Amino acid sequence: MLLRHLSFKTLLVASLFVVTLIPSLALVQTWWHLQQLAELVEQSQKQAEGLAELQRSYAEQSDLFERSTRQWNVLREEAFARTGKQALQSLQQLAGHLQQLNEVRLQQLGGRLAEWCVKSRSLLQGAAGAAEAWSRQYEELSRLGNELDSQVKRVSAARRLQWDGSLREKRQQADRVAILSLCLAVVLGLLLAWLLVRPLQQLRDKIGRLAQGQRGQHWDMSAPADILQLAAALRELDGRLARLEQDKANFFRHVSHELKTPLAAIQEASSLLHDQIPGPLLPSQQEIVGITLSNTRLLRQRVDALLQHDAANWLERPLSMAAHDVRALLQQAAAAMQPLLRQKKLQLQLPEQAVVLMVDQEKFRTIIDNLLSNAIRFSPENGLISVEAGRSADHSWLVVADQGCGIAEQERSLIFQPFYTGQVPAGELPGSGIGLTMVKTFAQLMGGDVESLPAAQGARLRVWWPS
């Protein structure tokens, strides 16, 4: 596809050029319409001025002709005859101008004026019956003048209507071009923005799934060249992460199983010595054997926790989010922990009503088990453990609170790190330091996280994930 051969910068510049080109063309077309309209106005103005000049000249020459011929008819002086002939020549020229115009009626009027000029010229040469003939000529000249005035007004009004119509049409064309160019620019802008934003959105979604642990994604997409290069680098990173996770899993399994075999032998031998099966031991020897057996059990517990944590990292498994009654899941976990609760005489307070949330059942059950185990371990005898769950506008949450010694401010970011146990409660053995790490891992797999909230007494841990 063409996008593969273009960089993001080139496509952005091309998009800006295309979007700005359309209004620019619309402006050029509007300018052209205005130019045509200006030429039409100028032409109409010149024609109006020409008609006005013809009308003024006709009035002057006709008046001069009538006045000079009347004086010639009375006085018979040659000077008046010459003036009348000059005025008649000017009227004949006006007739020629009228016949050259594009208006039919004005052409006809010019023809009649030319015929009138021929008759008037013969009268100036002294034809018989001149008095009556001159009277008819004067009347005809007056009628021609009145018709010229009315025709000039009619032509001017028609030209004005034509100009108004042209102006209205040009304005409508400019409005249509402006609206069309704006709509086209918006459509093209949205299309180009979609072409630019869509690959970025796809890449962001893939990176989000990569951050959630999804491996082996399909990284091919239709995008500019530099985004494809970034996608290729992320594909390589995806493969390397998958290989690293596989290597880590293999290392955990190999090392853990390699450790369990000698640890089992050491624990069994220490148990035999502690039970004095081979023979009686001195008190100091029994104390040393007890320390060895205790540390061997602790070491084996941590090795088992390592195996469990490795099995819990189901990063390659997709989430199976579905609606579940969190209260029912809490009751199942509480039933499994009744011996521990009775041993410390603890009271467990669960939500009174059903709370249906979208969760991955297996991962959420592991979160509940580890939070309850941690709360039981740090709770004093006859204490209270409260569990709350709910949903807000954009996320769901679960809060487990106990009445133990609480979590120091400097430890709130450390308790979720692997193998960090903090201060051991009185009468309890050190834990594996994996439980809260698993809670954090599983919360992040569901798109959320876990945090330690301030509390007046004890610890208050809150797990949240998107609704």
Secondary structure, 3 states (H helix, E strand, C coil): CHHHHCCHHHHHHHHHHHHHHHHHHHHHHHHHHHHHHHHHHHHHHHHHHHHHHHHHHHHHHHHHHHHHHHHHHHHCCHHHHHHHHHHHHHHHHHHHHHHHCCCHHHHHHHHHHHHHHHHHHHHHCCCCCHHHHHHHHHHHHHHHHHHHHHHHHHHHHHHHHHHHHHHHHHHHHHHHHHHHHHHHHHHHHHHHHHHHHHHHHHHHHHHHHHHCCCCCCCCCCCCCHHHHHHHHHHHHHHHHHHHHHHHHHHHHHHHHHHHHHHHHHHHHHHHHHHCCCCCCCCHHHHHHHHHHHHHHHHHHHHHHHHHHHHHHCCCCCCCCEEEEEHHHHHHHHHHHCHHHHHHCCCEEECCCCCCEEEEEHHHHHHHHHHHHHHHHHHCCCCCEEEEEEEECCCEEEEEEECCCCCCCHHHCCCCCCCCCCCCCCCCCCCCCCCHHHHHHHHHHHCCCEEEEECCCCCCEEEEEEEC
